[in-house]
């Protein structure tokens, strides 16, 4: 398939072989993976006070019978304003794991969806000797990826990472680090040729 390519200081187009990603986006598997990653991001520190934890006087507020009103033993009960909350949330761990094979399938589906939707692009190389936000921003702007982009590289590049840290909604990750949630979260996917080769090597037999 044909996708945008940035090389020699200008944007063009090139043919890539994305057949290693399969021929179908498995949306159910992709959705399950995204939900798992979002659940794993939850802190789970929410907490409410149960009836026994509310700090109030336990003096009986009215007689048990004879008033014509509902009985209220004390002010901690749930029907009173400021009383305890019945079955309220407590701190918990929301994280869980799907099978590794399923996560690989989800990642391939996420990548394939970007290629099919025209939201993937290639860059020959950023060629940074030192951090330069303007240089990286120019490449992203020429490719139409500046607003939201995940940049996938072959190996860690400190200069590139420092160059994008002031660009909102732009993230740099190596091909070994990305997952389905990363790919879906950002609107555009920009791969260096080395990063694309790494992905192809990792997922050709998966």
ChimeraX attribute file (.defattr): number of C-alpha atoms within 10 A of each C-alpha:
attribute: neighborCount
match mode: 1-to-1
recipient: residues
	/A:1	11
	/A:2	15
	/A:3	16
	/A:4	21
	/A:5	22
	/A:6	22
	/A:7	15
	/A:8	10
	/A:9	12
	/A:10	12
	/A:11	14
	/A:12	14
	/A:13	13
	/A:14	12
	/A:15	10
	/A:16	13
	/A:17	9
	/A:18	17
	/A:19	11
	/A:20	16
	/A:21	23
	/A:22	14
	/A:23	10
	/A:24	10
	/A:25	19
	/A:26	17
	/A:27	13
	/A:28	11
	/A:29	17
	/A:30	23
	/A:31	15
	/A:32	14
	/A:33	24
	/A:34	23
	/A:35	12
	/A:36	18
	/A:37	18
	/A:38	12
	/A:39	16
	/A:40	15
	/A:41	11
	/A:42	12
	/A:43	12
	/A:44	15
	/A:45	10
	/A:46	10
	/A:47	11
	/A:48	15
	/A:49	18
	/A:50	18
	/A:51	18
	/A:52	12
	/A:53	12
	/A:54	16
	/A:55	13
	/A:56	13
	/A:57	10
	/A:58	10
	/A:59	9
	/A:60	12
	/A:61	12
	/A:62	14
	/A:63	11
	/A:64	13
	/A:65	10
	/A:66	9
	/A:67	9
	/A:68	7
	/A:69	10
	/A:70	10
	/A:71	14
	/A:72	16
	/A:73	14
	/A:74	16
	/A:75	21
	/A:76	23
	/A:77	18
	/A:78	14
	/A:79	12
	/A:80	12
	/A:81	9
	/A:82	15
	/A:83	20
	/A:84	21
	/A:85	19
	/A:86	13
	/A:87	10
	/A:88	11
	/A:89	14
	/A:90	13
	/A:91	11
	/A:92	12
	/A:93	12
	/A:94	13
	/A:95	14
	/A:96	9
	/A:97	11
	/A:98	11
	/A:99	8
	/A:100	9
	/A:101	9
	/A:102	14
	/A:103	20
	/A:104	19
	/A:105	21
	/A:106	25
	/A:107	26
	/A:108	24
	/A:109	24
	/A:110	25
	/A:111	22
	/A:112	21
	/A:113	20
	/A:114	18
	/A:115	20
	/A:116	14
	/A:117	9
	/A:118	14
	/A:119	20
	/A:120	24
	/A:121	25
	/A:122	26
	/A:123	25
	/A:124	14
	/A:125	14
	/A:126	15
	/A:127	10
	/A:128	14
	/A:129	8
	/A:130	11
	/A:131	16
	/A:132	15
	/A:133	17
	/A:134	12
	/A:135	16
	/A:136	18
	/A:137	17
	/A:138	15
	/A:139	19
	/A:140	22
	/A:141	12
	/A:142	15
	/A:143	22
	/A:144	15
	/A:145	23
	/A:146	20
	/A:147	14
	/A:148	18
	/A:149	25
	/A:150	24
	/A:151	28
	/A:152	27
	/A:153	26
	/A:154	18
	/A:155	14
	/A:156	13
	/A:157	14
	/A:158	12
	/A:159	16
	/A:160	22
	/A:161	18
	/A:162	15
	/A:163	19
	/A:164	21
	/A:165	13
	/A:166	10
	/A:167	17
	/A:168	11
	/A:169	15
	/A:170	22
	/A:171	16
	/A:172	23
	/A:173	20
	/A:174	19
	/A:175	23
	/A:176	14
	/A:177	11
	/A:178	16
	/A:179	20
	/A:180	21
	/A:181	19
	/A:182	19
	/A:183	23
	/A:184	19
	/A:185	13
	/A:186	18
	/A:187	18
	/A:188	26
	/A:189	23
	/A:190	25
	/A:191	26
	/A:192	22
	/A:193	18
	/A:194	19
	/A:195	22
	/A:196	20
	/A:197	14
	/A:198	19
	/A:199	23
	/A:200	18
	/A:201	12
	/A:202	14
	/A:203	15
	/A:204	13
	/A:205	8
	/A:206	12
